[in-house]
Amino acid sequence: MIKNLLLLGMGLIALGQSALGQDYKQIHRDLLVVDGHNDVIYASILPGKDIGQRLNSGATDIPRLKEGGVDVQVFAVWSDDAKWKTGAFKHANEQIDALEKMIASNPKDIALAKSKAEIDSILKTGKIVAVIGVEGGNMIESSMDNLVKLHDRGAKYLTLTWNYNLPWVSCAAMESGKMGAENKGLTDHGKAIIRKMNELGMLVDLSHGGEKTFYDVMATTSKPILVSHSNAYRLCPHFRNLKDAQLEALKKNGGVVGVNFYSGFLDPKYESRLRKVYKQQFGKKAEPTLSTWDMYDQLPKESRYQVDAPLSKLLDHIDYLVKKVGMDHVAVGSDFDGIESAPQGLEDVSKLPLLTKGLLERGYAKEDIAKIMGLNFLRILSENEQ
């Protein structure tokens, strides 16, 4: 009798899991999915790869965006200041040119939107909506005119810094070191840039921004801010993640934080695990100068999976962010093609339905998942345009 009851219980559990397996895919298809940050322009489009076809490399192409149910994809325009001491504005325009060329080659599948109204219009056609985000204020070369020109080309946000300081703003990577307090944050020119972005309806993105920069922006902006691809410092103490006080300020501002998929921003044990697996694989320690990207890239596929953060870590960060800032202030900013390691099972854009599945299993209601997966990002975009 007990055995029969156990078998019946196991059968009901299996049936429930099967139903969930069917339901999450349909639920995900019904969602409006927005990924607020992806580096495929620099990784694939600019080098000449055809993302209209399924690629054997990288994390993003049009077929996989469709499989992942992505409705709106923000394409990051990025340049490394070490390479682009001069000409960063030109390089930004070259990337936008490359994106526009890709879109022109795939007119049935994707279209560029420069406003919330255009996003809504394109969504009705069933095409993927392409949105531009500029990752790094170096690309305006301290020029207000260049800022306006990039906005006119469709840039909906500007990430103020990358991992280096600019003449008008300081970054998290430098502020977390021994940088003098007098050089941190926004200069007067930096504050003028923020006010101009508010006027243009262009989102201020504080991913990569230092703490002093963060609070200087909060004291300057008249619009809700975006942190496009960052996580919770309390769960993973990396300078790229937000501390609790910053999250409280973001909530008060009405802003949105997009959770980043990078294993190194999700799991504090990622790098030590990577070094351990690297040593096991090659019988030697990695050279001190070898980056995490290079170490990871050298590993075979099965070893990479061992190194990747569990998907539960991403869900933990979402849980924590929701707890701290509320359901209306959390979004998705995967950073695909700008990271070497994503959570297990979430290796490319086609796997995004598994994030919906994970949220359902954590007890999130469909309407709350809809906010996280897209509606919160579109809300803040609209509020900045007003």
C-alpha positions, -999 to +999 in steps of 0.1 A: +000+000+000+028+024+010+047+014-021+017+021-043+012+055-027+049+064-032+046+053-069+015+074-073+032+104-057+062+100-079+039+099-109+021+131-099+054+148-095+066+137-129+033+148-144+036+182-127+072+186-140+060+176-175+032+201-174+056+228-162+079+218-191+051+225-215+038+256-197+071+275-193+078+274-231+043+288-239+045+313-211+079+325-224+065+328-259+037+349-246+061+373-228+075+405-243+112+397-239+138+425-238+175+419-233+190+453-223+227+446-232+244+424-258+279+428-274+274+409-306+282+440-327+318+441-316+321+403-313+305+392-346+288+419-367+318+443-370+342+415-379+319+405-408+301+374-395+266+369-409+243+368-378+214+363-402+225+327-402+231+304-372+267+307-362+289+280-346+305+306-324+294+333-301+261+335-282+239+355-306+225+354-341+190+360-355+180+323-355+189+319-319+173+352-309+141+338-324+145+305-305+151+325-273+119+345-278+137+378-278+115+406-290+137+436-283+175+433-283+197+462-272+229+461-292+259+476-274+283+499-292+316+495-274+353+504-279+383+499-257+399+532-248+433+515-249+429+510-286+408+541-293+426+570-276+415+590-306+387+583-331+363+566-306+334+586-320+343+574-355+345+538-343+311+541-327+296+553-360+313+524-378+296+500-354+262+516-360+269+514-397+276+477-394+244+471-374+224+490-400+239+469-428+230+437-409+195+449-405+192+459-442+203+423-451+176+408-429+146+431-434+120+404-428+135+395-394+147+427-377+142+465-377+158+494-358+138+515-334+148+549-322+119+555-298+094+537-276+067+544-303+088+528-330+094+498-307+057+494-303+051+497-340+078+472-350+065+447-324+032+446-342+050+433-373+065+403-355+101+414-363+129+416-337+134+451-326+170+464-326+178+492-301+212+508-297+230+514-264+264+531-264+287+514-238+314+540-229+313+577-227+347+578-244+328+575-277+314+610-274+350+623-269+337+648-243+316+665-270+280+674-264+275+676-302+288+640-305+263+629-278+235+644-298+247+628-330+248+594-315+213+599-300+201+610-335+214+577-349+193+558-324+214+555-292+188+551-264+213+549-236+249+559-228+269+538-203+290+566-189+322+547-185+338+514-192+368+502-171+387+534-172+382+570-162+373+598-186+381+635-182+345+641-169+336+609-151+352+580-130+346+543-133+341+515-108+373+497-117+394+528-108+373+541-079+376+507-062+414+511-061+436+539-047+421+567-067+421+601-048+387+613-036+391+646-053+391+630-088+361+608-083+326+612-097+313+637-122+329+670-131+308+701-140+310+690-176+299+655-167+269+669-149+261+690-180+262+658-201+237+641-177+213+671-180+216+670-218+208+633-218+177+640-197+167+666-222+172+642-251+153+614-234+185+593-234+189+568-205+218+573-182+234+539-177+255+535-145+269+500-151+307+503-149+302+537-130+320+542-097+301+548-064+309+585-064+298+587-100+266+568-091+256+593-063+267+623-084+243+612-111+215+606-087+219+642-074+219+655-110+194+635-130+158+645-134+149+611-149+150+574-137+184+559-144+194+525-158+220+501-146+219+479-177+241+449-167+251+446-130+242+424-100+240+425-062+273+432-044+260+415-012+259+381-031+290+387-051+314+414-039+327+426-072+332+463-079+308+460-109+279+451-087+256+474-067+258+477-029+226+478-008+227+516-004+230+520-042+200+497-046+180+518-022+189+550-041+180+533-074+146+524-060+140+559-048+150+572-082+125+549-100+154+533-119+159+498-132+188+473-128+194+446-155+208+414-141+241+404-157+246+367-167+284+368-162+295+340-139+321+363-124+295+388-113+271+360-100+294+337-081+324+348-059+340+314-064+340+316-102+376+326-107+391+302-081+371+274-097+383+284-131+419+283-120+414+250-103+399+234-134+425+250-156+453+234-135+435+200-136+431+202-173+467+213-182+487+201-153+499+236-145+488+269-130+477+296-154+502+324-160+494+354-139+490+375-170+464+351-185+429+366-184+399+347-172+386+349-208+418+333-222+418+306-195+382+298-201+387+298-239+414+272-237+392+247-218+372+220-235+334+223-235+328+199-206+353+216-184+337+250-192+304+237-179+321+227-146+334+263-143+301+281-151+280+294-123+249+273-115+217+289-129+205+291-093+231+318-087+214+340-114+180+333-098+195+342-064+205+376-076+171+382-091+155+372-058+178+396-039+173+425-063+136+421-062+137+421-024+158+452-023+143+474-051+109+458-059+094+439-088+091+471-109+129+478-109+145+446-121+152+436-158+176+415-179+209+427-193+226+394-203+260+408-215+261+379-240+291+381-263+308+404-238+314+376-213+333+343-215+311+324-190+273+324-185+253+302-161+250+265-168+223+258-193+221+295-203+250+296-227+234+316-255+203+337-263+184+306-275+183+293-239+164+323-224+132+303-219+151+284-192+152+317-172+115+319-173+113+283-162+136+290-133+115+320-122+083+300-124+099+273-102+109+300-077+072+309-074+071+341-095+037+350-110+034+353-147+028+391-145+059+396-124+080+376-148+067+397-176+080+428-158+114+413-153+117+399-188+108+431-206+081+455-193+103+472-167+129+481-193+103+495-217+087+515-189+119+533-180+127+540-216+093+555-220+096+576-189+129+590-201+113+601-233+086+621-216 
